[in-house]
Amino acid sequence: MDEDVLCKGPLHGGSARSLKGSLKRLKRIMESLNDGLIFMGGAVSALLLVWVFWRIGYTNSSMEMEAELSVSPKCPDQCFSDGNSGTTGRNRVDHSVDEWEKSSENFYNNPEVTYTIGQPIRDWDRKRKLWLDRHPQVKNFTDDGKPRVLMVSGSQAVPCRNPIGDHLLLRFFKNKVDYCRLHGIDIFYNNVLLEEHMTTFWAKIPLVRAAMVAHPEAEWIWWMDSDAAITDMEFVIPWERYRDYNLVVHGWDH
Ligand SMILES: *[C@@H]1O[C@H](CO)[C@@H](O)[C@H](O)[C@H]1NC(C)=O
């Protein structure tokens, strides 16, 4: 385009018409030059902005890094152990809880307390109460004061033989999840055979045992068969009535 303008420009003694055309082209070049300048201006200010933000970010992160470096020689034994050392509450770790976690008072450290059946857990109420006392952030009751409940259900690990079986299991599970969501109940669904000799309906016993050990915060473990559905979504188990019982089995007069 430049060559075109130069060769046919007024210096080459063109007619008035071609002079007019050259002027037009010159105008176009000036316009595009103008656009280019505007574009360049925009690009430069954008780069400037990026640089400014990068500098700010860099300054902050290097400041953070310096802060971390100045703190780290004391870690992990001393830092954050007392709340008044200028650290924020978010970073505080209560090491006395850690000590307790490692002590024999914590039933999770007791080799006699196992997830598997065969060895009964003795003095469970006391062990559980100690654990709850040491973990006040884990509540054994819901927001409305009801006992914390963990519903447990499960089915076999392999697909159903009946082609519609897995579809029904999914629907039954969804029914339970909906009920639990409405009533603030936790739910666990198991697909693993925990004790090889305890298949079919026996499989629930090692599962309930494992759930009790894993969830000391639960006041009740509620076993429900995988092919059972709750039809009255508003039904609430009268927990108060069972307060003095350890095991409630459907089918007896109660
Ligand atoms: C929660 O546990 C405490 C004992 O640690 C007990 O006294 C209280 O009744 C329990 N709450 C419910 C709702 O069961």
Ligand as a Chemical Component Dictionary entry (heavy atoms), coordinates in Angstrom:
data_LIG
# 
_chem_comp.id                   LIG 
_chem_comp.type                 NON-POLYMER 
_chem_comp.pdbx_formal_charge   0 
_chem_comp.three_letter_code    LIG 
# 
loop_
_chem_comp_atom.comp_id 
_chem_comp_atom.atom_id 
_chem_comp_atom.alt_atom_id 
_chem_comp_atom.type_symbol 
_chem_comp_atom.charge 
_chem_comp_atom.model_Cartn_x 
_chem_comp_atom.model_Cartn_y 
_chem_comp_atom.model_Cartn_z 
_chem_comp_atom.pdbx_ordinal 
LIG C1 C1 C 0 -25.049 -36.089 74.428 1  
LIG O1 O1 O 0 -24.092 -36.690 75.262 2  
LIG C2 C2 C 0 -24.187 -36.374 76.646 3  
LIG C3 C3 C 0 -23.063 -37.065 77.343 4  
LIG O2 O2 O 0 -21.839 -36.799 76.786 5  
LIG C4 C4 C 0 -25.542 -36.803 77.184 6  
LIG O3 O3 O 0 -25.659 -36.409 78.527 7  
LIG C5 C5 C 0 -26.648 -36.191 76.363 8  
LIG O4 O4 O 0 -27.889 -36.697 76.782 9  
LIG C6 C6 C 0 -26.451 -36.500 74.886 10 
LIG N1 N1 N 0 -27.448 -35.804 74.095 11 
LIG C7 C7 C 0 -28.435 -36.439 73.446 12 
LIG C8 C8 C 0 -29.363 -35.568 72.688 13 
LIG O5 O5 O 0 -28.557 -37.633 73.452 14 
# 
loop_
_chem_comp_bond.comp_id 
_chem_comp_bond.atom_id_1 
_chem_comp_bond.atom_id_2 
_chem_comp_bond.value_order 
_chem_comp_bond.pdbx_ordinal 
LIG C1 O1 SING 1  
LIG C1 C6 SING 2  
LIG O1 C2 SING 3  
LIG C2 C3 SING 4  
LIG C2 C4 SING 5  
LIG C3 O2 SING 6  
LIG C4 O3 SING 7  
LIG C4 C5 SING 8  
LIG C5 O4 SING 9  
LIG C5 C6 SING 10 
LIG C6 N1 SING 11 
LIG N1 C7 SING 12 
LIG C7 C8 SING 13 
LIG C7 O5 DOUB 14 
# 
